[in-house]
Amino acid sequence: MILEGNVSVKAAMLGGKRTVEEILIDTRKHDKDTNFIHRKAEELHIPVKEADRSEIDAMASGRTHGGVIARAGQRTYQDLDECLAAENPFLVLLEGVEDPFNAGYVMRSLYSAGCDGLIMRPRDWKESGSVIVKSSAGASEYLNVIQMDPEEAVSACREKGLYVFAAMRRDAIPYFQADFTKPLLLCIGGEMRGLSSGVLKLVDQNIYIPYANDFRNALNAAGASAALGFEVLRQRSFQ
């Protein structure tokens, strides 16, 4: 696959969750980011090739690469037990999000908020991997991602002592009344399909995000992830 732009290429090198096979840089490009990429690539033994802009344009899918692209392998996925080994695990289960841009936005918010692992239903994201990296501003390359059946994941988290919350308005409390300081799994569904019934039956507590008005439509998954993720961070920062 082809990763495009300084941010995506640097994240792939630093994240360590995929192999970077070769980096191509516009022969006319000389700046701080490019110098960093050269140094890091040398350290990691990644070949760097200077190329004409026309060659890079031909390989890229768009024109926002800024003269830097990379050939890279598919990303690796993490094990649930690996993420549960965190000191105070904060995991998120994401269901019903099929659009790679939205998936990337969710990953950007969750990684920034300190999420230890994102659980998603097994799916081949190979064709949209570059979009996810770019829309997440590289966060997808750092965030632990687990591909696992949702119900099995929730059951396993409960067995490990995690408290399970679901972003669901029925029988819910406002999210700022929930205790996010303990080990937890936060379940978030897409605004159209939401969470599956199999997941909802395993939840300990539903939570909702109060609005300032009578707007009746749900936030998208990225908006909900940002609000809930940073409430987890806020509570734990003042614990």
Secondary structure, 3 states (H helix, E strand, C coil): CEEECHHHHHHHHHHCCCCEEEEEEECCCCCHHHHHHHHHHHHCCCCEEEECHHHHHHHCCCCCCCCEEEEECCCCCCCHHHHHCCCCCEEEEEECCCCHHHHHHHHHHHHHCCCCEEEECCCCCHHHHHHHHHHCCCHHHCCCEEECCHHHHHHHHHHCCCEEEEECCCCEEEHHHCCCCCCEEEEEECCCCCCCHHHHCCCCEEEECCCCCCCCCCCCHHHHHHHHHHHHHHHHHCC
